[in-house]
């Protein structure tokens, strides 16, 4: 399982760059023979990140705890 992360500097937000770039990474990773899934995590309150994850076709698969900030939602897209 591979994990993907992303961030966009403030002036470039809202233009689809995170979705476009991350989708390319996810599709590349899933084309690799040893990768069966790609995961991403975000906080429940992070609406922009949740939007990217939704547009990537990822499904919620769990929860994990961040050391200082609390609950992280775990999403994944499988082959």
N, C-alpha and C positions, 0 to 999 in steps of 0.2 A: 504494500500500500504506500503510495506517495502522498505527500501533503503539499498543498499549494497555499501561498500567501500573497497578498497584494496590498498596495497602498498607492494613493495618487495625491500628489501635492495639491494644495488647496485651489490654486487658480485653474487647474485642469479638471476639477471634479465635475460630474454631471454631463460629460461628453462621451461616455461609453468606453473610455480607454481601459478601465479595469476589467470590464466584461470581455472586451475584444482580446486583450492580452492574456487574461487568465484562461479564457476558453481555448486559445491556441496551446497553452501549456497543458491543460487538462487533456485535450485531444492527442497531443504528442505523447504524453505519459501513458495514456491508455493504449496507444499503438505499440508500446514496448512489450516484449514478450513476458517479462517477469512482473509486470504491474497489473493487478486485477481491479484496483480501485484507486481513486484519488479523493482525498479528504481535505476539508477546509473547516476552520473553526471561527466562530465569532461570538460576540456577546449578544444576548437577547435584545438589548436596547440599541444596537448598531444597525439602524434602518438601511443605510446605504450599502453596507456589507451584506445584509440579508437580501437586498435586491440583486446584487451581483450573484450571490449563491443561487438564488431562484432562477435567474436567467441562464446559469450554467447547467441547469437541469439536475442539480444535486438534491438529494433527499436527506432529511434528518435521520441520523442513525445512533445518536447518543448524546451524552452530556459528560463534560469533565470539569474539574475545578481549576481555576487559575489561582496561583499562590496568593495573590493580593487583591484581585479584582472580582473574584467570585465565579459564578457559573459561566461556562463556555459551551455553546451549542456545537455539536459535531455533525457535519454533513458529509455525504460522499456521493460519488458517481462511479458506478461499476461498469465494467464492459458489458 
